[in-house]
């Protein structure tokens, strides 16, 4: 298992450890995962360059899996996550875990392009959070 977290972010939980538990819950036994925390400016630049979306987003996921080997990169915008947490009346750590779960689920085939897909993905996110956090 290799989980690397890049960028400085203050949380009330160990991000790498939590992601390891989430991967285990999803049945990913030997994850190779890199998580990079970005500023709003850097996230918007990445989103524009890679996906053609000229706006900031909370997470971008790259599934780098090759057959039996699971590998992914997650790019996370903590300032936007903190903003969303305030707007929703939850703590930033909860919103971060929700967003990380979202990113992991994209690597497992979940999509969120349609209302039906978003509903299924959100349900899976809540199940993952309950499974990992108890």
N, C-alpha and C positions, 0 to 999 in steps of 0.2 A: 504494500500500500504506500502510495506516495501522494501526499497532499501538501501543496505549497501555497502559502498565502503571501502575496506581495502588496506593499503599500501599508501605510500606517492608518489604522482605524481603531478607535477605542470602543470595545464592546464589553458586556457583562458576561460573556461566555467565550470559550476557546473555539474559534471558528473552524480550525482544522479538525479538532476532535469532533465537533458537531457534524461536520461534513462526512467524516469517517463513519459515524453512527448512521447518518442518513443513507450513505451508500450501502452499508450493510443491510439496512431495512429494505432498500430497493433491490437487494440481491446482487449488488456489485461487489464481488469478493476482493478484487485486487485493483482498486481504482488508481489511476494516474490522473491527478487533478491539479490544475493551477488556477488560483483565484487571484485576480488583480483588482484592487480598489482604485478607482479613478475619480478625478475631479469632474464637475459638470462640463467644463470646457473640453477635457480629454474624452469624456464619454460621447459628447456631441460629435466631436471630430471622428471618433471611431465609428459611430453609428452612420455618419454621413459617408465616410470613405468605404465602409464594408457593405452596408445595407442600403445606402442611398436615401436614408432618412435623416433630414436636416433638423433633428431635435435631440434633446437629451432623453435617455431612457434609464430605467433602474438596473437592468441587467441585459447583457448580450451573452449568448451561449454558443460555443463552438464545439460540436461533437466531433472529436478526432478519432473515434473508435475505429479499429481495423479488425473486423472479424471477431475473434474471441477476446481480444484485448480492448478494455474500456479505457478511454482517455478523453478528457474534455478540458476546455478553458472557459472560465466564467469571468466576465468583466462586470464589475459592480460599481454603481454610483451611490456612495453612502450619503452625500448631501441630499440627493433626491429621495432616498429611502427615509431619511430623517424628516424631510418635509411631508412625505406621505404619512408617516407615523403620526405626526402632529395633527394632520388633517383628519385622520381616522380615529384619533384618540387612543392610540396604542403606543407602547414603548418601542423605541427604535430597534432593540434586539429582536422583538417579535416580528416586526416588519422585515428585518434582514433575514431571519430564518424563513419567512414566507417566500421572500424573493429567491433565496438560495434554493429552496425546494422547487420553485418554479423552473429555475435554470436546470437543475438535475433532471426534472421530469421531461424537459425538452430532449434530453439525450436518450430518454426511454421511449421516444416516439410520440409524446403528447404535443399537441398543437393548440394554438389559441386564436386562430384566424376567424372563426365563426362564433356566434353566441353559444351554440351547442358545444363546440370544442372548449371554449373558455369555461363553461359550467363544469365539464368533465375534468378539466385541468385543475380548477379551484378545488373541487371535491377531492381530487388526488393529493393536492397540496395539504389540505386539512388532515387527511388520513396520514400522510407522511409525518406531519408535525405531531399528531397524536401518538403515532408509533414511536417516534424518536424521543419526544419530550415527556411522554407518559400521561 
